[in-house]
């Protein structure tokens, strides 16, 4: 074992909670109760109710004494393009805790949801006019960001990292808010050590494992996380990928280690029934206590975290016999699907696909949206070779993809 690893093992085996956690389930309940109330009508991107949510978040950051880190106070406005001609006025809400440290931790969650069923994404058979309150997805994640912000302000400690707290808009439209921030940051991203993302952390069940994604994005995660989870007596399962259908993806593609916390898909996912009465507030507090412990453990690691590229992302509700190894630009509106990056040793890399490519067709399937792409993947078998029609700049290519 290298000397550095011995030192790290000693550090993380020391008491995990130097400061007693002050995570409060009542605060979590208050935040979710407001954000997932009928009054906010599902927080649809660009709606006045989403603006009320943003104001609530910004006011709470202000009460904590955090620095505004948007482009207009706490808000960072941007256009959420829902197609080639329509755009919604959206805003991220961004705050900063300056500990005078060399490196920064980003803690984020999306606060938008599906509104009253007119925006895309509902799994209800007749969604229009029905409020999709999104208590778990993702008022629970926002409550996690707010409560951790309070914890790190009021815990009597001065951590070895600064903290950037971000609540993203337009995640449900394709990770648009986090992608906009990552491309237009208000701090120097080269100083960000890692990013933590909370998306659906409100349905904790004792004895049922929570999912921690991003495990493979840094070797440090495998050293610091298990002792914390063991102390919390919390079962967990891992997903190695740094990419997936949530906002950590936007930071992973910037070569920043990430973690993604998720208590699982349920029957109320993207339906009007995702309400506050189904949230386990004590369970979410337990998750946040574990996160605080992970932050404290990483504080003791003397060097910057090592970033590692990972394989394919987790699929929340779909499984395929084949994969290509593509990291996709979820904000691209077509035609075609836009490639942000290509995983190593996967069919796409072997076929010659590159970041920036537009994939217009796979075999006989034309790709106008990411849903077309997922539908096409479900038709292919391992070992099958298909044609991919690709636009690369002004050049149109036909590549052979073998699964």
Residue pairs with C-beta under 8 A, 6 or more apart in sequence:
1 9
4 302
4 303
5 223
7 302
8 220
8 223
8 301
9 223
11 297
11 300
11 301
12 223
12 224
12 227
12 297
12 300
12 301
13 227
14 300
16 227
16 228
16 231
16 293
16 296
16 297
17 231
17 292
17 293
17 296
18 157
18 296
19 155
19 156
19 157
19 296
20 155
21 151
21 155
21 289
21 292
21 293
22 151
22 154
22 155
23 147
23 148
23 151
23 285
23 288
23 289
23 292
24 147
24 285
25 281
25 282
25 284
25 285
26 281
27 143
27 146
27 147
27 150
28 140
28 143
28 144
28 147
28 281
28 284
28 285
28 288
29 276
29 279
29 281
31 60
31 139
31 142
31 143
31 146
31 147
32 135
32 139
32 140
32 143
32 202
32 276
32 279
32 281
33 276
34 40
34 56
35 43
35 53
35 56
35 111
35 135
35 139
35 142
35 143
36 133
36 134
36 135
36 139
36 274
36 275
36 276
37 133
37 276
38 131
38 133
39 49
39 52
40 49
40 50
40 52
40 53
40 133
41 47
41 49
41 115
41 116
41 131
42 49
42 113
42 114
42 115
42 116
42 117
42 131
42 132
42 133
42 134
43 49
43 50
43 53
43 111
43 112
43 113
43 115
43 134
44 50
44 112
44 113
44 114
44 115
44 116
44 118
44 119
45 80
45 88
45 90
45 112
45 115
45 119
45 169
45 170
45 172
45 173
45 176
46 80
46 88
46 89
46 90
47 115
49 115
50 90
50 111
50 112
50 169
51 91
53 111
54 75
54 91
54 93
54 111
54 167
54 169
57 74
57 93
57 111
57 142
57 146
57 167
58 68
58 73
58 74
58 75
58 93
58 95
60 146
60 149
61 68
61 74
61 93
61 95
61 149
61 165
62 68
62 74
64 95
64 149
64 150
64 153
64 154
65 153
66 95
66 96
66 97
66 149
66 153
66 165
67 95
67 96
67 97
67 98
68 74
68 94
68 95
68 96
69 94
69 95
69 96
69 164
69 186
69 187
70 76
70 77
70 91
70 92
70 93
70 94
70 186
71 77
71 186
74 93
74 94
74 95
75 91
75 92
75 93
75 94
76 91
76 92
76 93
76 94
76 180
76 181
76 184
76 186
77 89
77 90
77 91
78 90
78 91
78 92
78 169
78 170
78 176
78 177
78 180
78 184
79 87
79 88
79 89
79 90
80 87
80 88
80 89
80 90
80 169
80 170
80 173
80 176
80 177
81 87
81 176
81 331
81 333
82 88
82 173
82 333
83 333
84 333
88 170
88 173
90 112
90 169
90 170
90 176
90 177
91 169
92 166
92 167
92 168
92 169
92 177
92 178
92 180
92 181
93 111
93 166
93 167
94 164
94 165
94 166
94 181
94 186
95 149
95 164
95 165
95 166
96 162
96 163
96 164
96 165
96 187
97 149
97 152
97 153
97 162
97 163
97 164
97 165
98 162
99 158
99 159
99 160
99 161
99 162
99 163
100 162
101 159
101 160
101 161
101 162
102 191
103 160
103 161
103 162
103 191
103 192
103 193
103 304
104 161
104 162
104 163
104 164
104 187
104 191
104 192
104 193
105 161
105 162
105 163
105 164
105 192
105 193
105 194
105 195
105 196
105 295
105 298
106 163
106 164
106 166
106 192
106 194
106 195
106 196
106 251
106 256
107 145
107 148
107 149
107 163
107 164
107 165
107 166
107 195
107 196
107 198
108 145
108 165
108 166
108 167
108 168
108 178
108 195
108 196
108 197
108 198
108 247
108 248
109 138
109 141
109 142
109 144
109 145
109 167
109 168
109 197
109 198
109 199
109 247
110 138
110 141
110 142
110 167
110 168
110 169
110 170
110 171
110 172
110 177
110 178
110 199
110 246
110 247
111 138
111 139
111 142
111 167
111 168
111 169
112 168
112 169
112 170
112 171
112 172
112 173
112 177
113 132
113 133
113 134
113 137
113 138
113 139
113 172
114 121
114 122
114 127
114 132
114 134
114 172
114 270
115 131
115 132
116 128
116 129
116 130
116 131
116 132
117 124
117 127
117 128
117 129
117 130
117 131
117 132
117 272
118 127
118 128
118 129
119 172
119 173
120 172
120 173
121 172
121 270
122 130
122 132
122 270
122 271
122 272
123 269
123 270
123 271
124 130
124 132
124 270
124 271
124 272
127 272
130 272
131 272
132 270
132 271
132 272
132 274
133 139
133 272
133 274
133 275
133 276
134 274
135 202
135 274
135 275
135 276
135 278
135 279
136 200
136 201
136 202
136 203
136 263
136 266
136 268
136 269
136 274
136 278
136 279
137 199
137 200
137 269
137 270
137 274
138 171
138 198
138 199
138 200
139 202
139 276
140 198
140 200
140 201
140 202
140 203
140 279
140 284
141 197
141 198
141 199
141 200
141 201
142 167
142 198
143 202
143 284
144 198
144 201
144 261
144 284
144 287
144 288
144 291
145 165
145 166
145 167
145 198
146 165
147 285
147 288
148 165
148 288
148 291
148 292
149 163
149 165
151 288
151 292
152 159
152 163
152 292
152 295
159 295
159 296
159 299
160 299
160 300
161 193
161 295
161 298
161 299
164 187
164 192
166 178
166 181
168 175
168 177
168 178
168 181
168 247
169 176
169 177
170 176
170 177
170 180
171 177
171 178
171 199
171 246
171 247
173 331
174 330
174 331
174 332
174 370
175 245
175 246
175 247
175 249
175 250
175 330
175 331
176 330
176 331
177 247
178 247
178 248
178 249
178 250
178 251
179 250
179 329
179 330
179 331
181 250
182 189
182 250
182 251
182 253
182 254
189 254
189 256
192 251
192 256
193 256
193 257
193 298
193 304
193 305
194 218
194 256
194 257
194 258
194 259
194 298
194 305
195 248
195 251
195 252
195 256
195 257
195 258
195 259
196 248
196 258
196 259
196 261
196 291
196 295
197 246
197 247
197 248
197 251
197 258
197 259
197 260
197 261
198 261
199 246
199 247
199 260
199 261
199 262
200 262
200 263
200 264
200 265
200 269
201 210
201 261
201 262
201 263
201 284
201 287
202 263
202 278
202 279
202 280
202 283
202 284
203 263
203 264
203 266
203 278
203 279
203 280
203 283
204 210
204 263
204 280
204 283
204 284
204 286
204 287
205 263
205 280
205 283
206 283
207 235
208 235
208 264
209 235
209 236
209 237
210 234
210 235
210 236
210 237
210 261
210 262
210 263
210 264
210 287
211 236
211 237
211 238
211 239
211 260
211 261
211 262
211 263
211 264
211 314
212 221
212 225
212 236
212 237
212 238
212 239
212 259
212 260
212 261
212 262
213 238
213 239
213 241
213 242
213 244
213 248
213 258
213 259
213 260
213 261
213 262
213 314
214 221
214 239
214 240
214 241
214 242
214 248
214 252
214 257
214 258
214 259
214 260
214 310
215 221
215 222
215 225
215 238
215 239
215 240
215 259
216 240
216 241
216 242
216 308
216 310
216 311
217 242
217 252
217 257
217 258
217 259
217 307
217 308
217 310
218 257
218 305
218 306
218 307
218 308
219 306
219 308
220 257
220 298
220 301
220 305
220 306
221 257
221 259
224 294
224 297
224 298
224 301
225 236
225 294
227 297
228 290
228 293
228 294
228 297
229 235
229 236
229 290
231 293
232 286
232 289
232 290
232 293
234 286
234 287
234 290
239 260
239 314
240 310
240 311
241 310
241 311
241 312
241 313
241 314
242 248
242 249
242 252
242 257
242 258
242 309
242 310
242 313
243 249
243 252
243 253
243 310
243 312
243 313
243 327
244 260
244 313
244 314
244 315
244 316
245 313
245 314
245 315
245 316
245 330
246 260
246 262
248 258
248 259
248 260
249 313
249 327
249 330
251 258
252 258
252 310
253 327
253 340
253 341
255 307
256 307
257 305
257 306
257 307
257 308
259 294
261 287
261 291
263 283
263 287
265 316
265 317
267 273
268 274
268 275
268 278
269 317
298 305
309 343
309 344
310 343
311 325
311 343
311 346
312 323
312 325
312 343
312 346
313 327
318 374
318 378
320 374
320 377
320 378
320 380
321 378
321 380
321 381
321 382
321 403
322 347
322 377
322 380
322 381
322 382
322 384
322 403
323 346
323 347
323 377
323 403
324 346
324 347
324 348
324 353
324 377
324 401
324 403
325 342
325 343
325 344
325 345
325 346
325 347
325 348
325 349
326 337
326 339
326 341
326 342
326 343
326 348
326 353
326 359
327 339
327 340
327 341
327 342
327 343
327 355
328 337
328 338
328 339
328 340
328 370
328 373
329 337
329 338
329 339
329 340
330 370
332 338
334 367
334 368
334 369
335 358
335 360
335 366
335 367
335 368
336 358
336 359
336 360
336 367
336 368
336 391
337 358
337 359
337 367
337 369
337 370
337 372
337 373
338 356
338 357
338 358
339 348
339 353
339 354
339 355
339 356
339 357
339 358
339 359
340 355
341 355
342 348
342 349
342 353
342 354
342 355
343 349
347 401
347 402
347 403
348 401
350 401
350 402
351 388
351 399
351 400
351 401
351 402
352 397
352 399
353 359
353 388
353 390
353 399
353 401
354 392
356 392
356 393
357 390
357 391
357 392
358 390
358 391
358 392
359 367
359 373
359 388
359 389
359 390
360 366
360 367
360 389
360 390
360 391
361 367
361 387
361 388
361 389
362 373
362 376
362 377
362 380
362 386
362 387
362 388
362 389
362 401
363 376
363 379
363 380
363 386
363 387
365 372
365 375
365 376
365 379
366 372
367 373
367 376
380 386
380 403
381 403
382 403
383 402
383 403
384 402
384 403
385 400
385 401
385 402
385 403
386 400
386 401
386 403
387 398
387 399
387 400
387 401
388 398
388 399
388 400
388 401
389 396
389 397
389 398
390 396
390 397
390 398
390 399
391 397
